């Protein structure tokens, strides 16, 4: 099995694609860049976590993944307030972030 086969990675792939769709019309480069980079960071850190050998390394990358997920949620919140993100886009992506966060938390608990 490879990290691309993980359900959590597949969920993150959808989150990234949705983030890029959201950002397509946004002219605020700083906002757009931060949302895109934070969403990609989730997938990058999941792949890093999966390939790491020690428990300490695995825990570190899971924590970073969770922080990136929080960052995406925060960006979505302000995107909604700034009218960059529709209510539907916000709700769908926010729900994805919550599901991913719960899975990350379960992985953290499992490897302790």
C-alpha positions in Angstrom: 0.0 0.0 0.0 1.1 3.5 -0.7 0.0 6.9 0.7 -2.1 7.5 -2.4 -4.2 4.5 -1.4 -5.1 6.0 2.0 -8.7 7.3 2.4 -7.4 10.3 4.3 -5.1 11.2 1.4 -8.0 10.9 -1.1 -10.1 13.2 1.0 -7.3 15.7 1.1 -7.0 15.5 -2.7 -10.6 16.5 -3.0 -10.1 19.4 -0.5 -7.1 20.7 -2.6 -9.1 20.5 -5.8 -12.0 22.4 -4.1 -9.6 25.0 -2.8 -8.2 25.6 -6.2 -11.8 25.9 -7.6 -12.6 28.4 -4.9 -9.4 30.4 -5.6 -10.0 30.5 -9.4 -11.8 33.9 -9.3 -10.1 35.4 -6.2 -7.9 38.3 -7.1 -6.4 38.7 -3.6 -3.1 36.9 -4.3 -2.1 36.6 -0.6 -5.3 35.0 0.4 -5.4 32.7 -2.6 -1.8 31.6 -2.1 -2.2 30.9 1.6 -5.4 28.8 1.1 -3.8 26.8 -1.7 -0.5 26.2 0.1 -2.3 25.2 3.4 -4.5 22.7 1.6 -1.5 21.2 -0.3 0.4 21.1 3.0 -2.2 18.7 4.4 -1.5 16.1 1.6 2.2 16.6 1.7 2.4 16.0 5.4 0.1 12.9 5.1 2.6 11.5 2.6 5.5 12.4 4.9 3.8 10.8 7.9 3.1 7.6 6.0 6.7 7.2 4.9 8.3 8.0 8.2 9.8 5.2 10.3 9.8 6.3 14.0 6.8 7.0 16.1 8.2 10.4 17.0 8.5 11.3 13.4 5.1 10.0 12.6 3.5 12.0 15.5 5.3 15.2 14.3 4.0 15.0 10.8 0.5 14.2 12.0 0.5 17.3 14.2 1.7 19.4 11.3 -1.0 18.0 9.2 -3.6 18.9 11.8 -2.3 22.4 12.0 -2.5 22.8 8.3 -6.1 21.6 8.4 -6.9 24.2 11.1 -5.3 26.8 8.8 -7.5 25.8 5.9 -10.6 26.1 8.1 -9.5 29.5 9.3 -8.9 30.7 5.7 -12.3 29.4 4.7 -13.9 31.3 7.5 -12.4 34.6 6.5 -13.0 33.8 2.8 -16.7 33.5 3.7 -16.6 36.8 5.6 -14.8 38.6 2.7 -17.2 37.1 0.1 -14.5 35.1 -1.6 -16.1 31.8 -0.7 -19.8 31.0 -1.1 -21.8 29.5 1.8 -22.0 26.2 0.0 -18.2 26.1 -0.8 -17.5 27.0 2.9 -19.8 24.3 4.3 -18.5 21.5 2.0 -14.8 22.3 2.5 -15.3 23.0 6.2 -16.9 19.5 6.6 -14.1 17.9 4.7 -11.6 19.6 7.1 -13.5 18.4 10.1 -13.5 14.8 8.8 -9.8 14.9 7.9 -9.0 16.4 11.4 -10.9 13.5 13.1 -9.0 11.0 11.1 -5.7 12.6 11.9 -6.6 12.6 15.6 -7.5 8.9 15.4 -4.1 8.2 13.9 -2.3 10.2 16.6 -4.2 8.3 19.3 -3.4 5.0 17.6 0.3 5.4 17.5 0.8 6.8 21.0 
